Amino acid sequence: MEKNGQGQQIQVQATRPDQNKPKPKMPHQPMPSSRYNELLRVIEELGKDVKPTYAGSKNAGERLRKGILHARALVRDCLLETERNARK
């Protein structure tokens, strides 16, 4: 409660500047594609092979190399899919 110029108490409601702005409507976001999910899985697997590779494991190094190549291809596919969806 605050007092106005005449000494009477009035109720004032505080608002934030961003409270009056209309909220932007988010377009319906489709579920992530299976390519994207596969990319996340491949990246997670890459992380498991980094330390053994530094320790000198040739098998882990080979898995890491193949995983990186696979991830690059998936990134390319995901970018193409994203561009395709943006044009719709």
C-alpha positions in Angstrom: 0.0 0.0 0.0 1.2 3.5 -0.8 -0.2 6.9 0.0 -1.3 9.2 -2.8 -0.8 13.0 -2.8 -3.9 13.5 -0.6 -2.7 11.1 2.2 -5.1 8.4 1.2 -3.8 4.8 1.0 -4.0 3.2 -2.4 -3.1 -0.2 -3.6 -0.4 -0.4 -6.2 0.4 -3.5 -8.2 4.0 -3.8 -9.3 4.7 -5.2 -12.7 7.9 -6.1 -14.4 8.6 -4.4 -17.7 8.6 -7.7 -19.6 5.3 -8.8 -18.0 3.1 -6.8 -20.3 4.8 -8.0 -23.5 2.9 -10.7 -25.4 4.8 -14.0 -25.3 6.0 -15.2 -28.7 4.2 -18.3 -29.9 6.6 -21.2 -30.4 5.9 -23.2 -33.5 5.3 -26.9 -32.9 8.7 -28.4 -32.4 8.9 -31.9 -34.0 10.6 -34.7 -32.0 14.3 -34.9 -32.7 15.1 -37.1 -35.6 16.5 -40.6 -35.2 19.7 -39.2 -36.9 20.1 -36.6 -34.2 19.6 -39.3 -31.5 22.1 -41.5 -33.2 24.6 -38.6 -33.3 24.2 -38.0 -29.6 24.8 -41.7 -29.0 27.9 -41.7 -31.2 29.3 -38.7 -29.4 28.7 -40.3 -26.1 30.6 -43.4 -27.3 33.5 -41.2 -28.6 33.9 -39.9 -25.1 34.5 -43.4 -23.7 37.4 -44.0 -26.2 39.4 -40.8 -25.7 41.2 -41.7 -22.4 42.2 -45.3 -23.6 43.5 -43.8 -26.8 45.7 -41.4 -24.9 46.9 -44.4 -22.8 48.0 -46.0 -26.0 45.2 -48.5 -26.8 45.3 -49.1 -30.6 41.8 -50.6 -30.6 40.3 -47.6 -28.8 42.2 -45.3 -31.3 40.7 -47.2 -34.2 37.2 -47.0 -32.7 37.7 -43.3 -32.1 38.7 -42.7 -35.7 35.7 -44.6 -37.0 33.4 -42.9 -34.6 34.6 -39.5 -35.7 34.0 -40.3 -39.3 30.5 -41.6 -38.5 29.8 -38.5 -36.4 30.9 -36.2 -39.3 28.5 -38.0 -41.7 25.6 -37.7 -39.1 26.3 -34.0 -38.6 26.1 -33.5 -42.3 22.8 -35.4 -42.4 21.4 -33.4 -39.5 22.3 -30.1 -41.1 20.6 -31.0 -44.3 17.5 -32.1 -42.4 17.5 -28.9 -40.4 17.8 -26.8 -43.6 15.0 -28.8 -45.2 12.7 -28.2 -42.2 13.6 -24.5 -42.1 12.3 -24.1 -45.7 8.9 -25.6 -44.9 
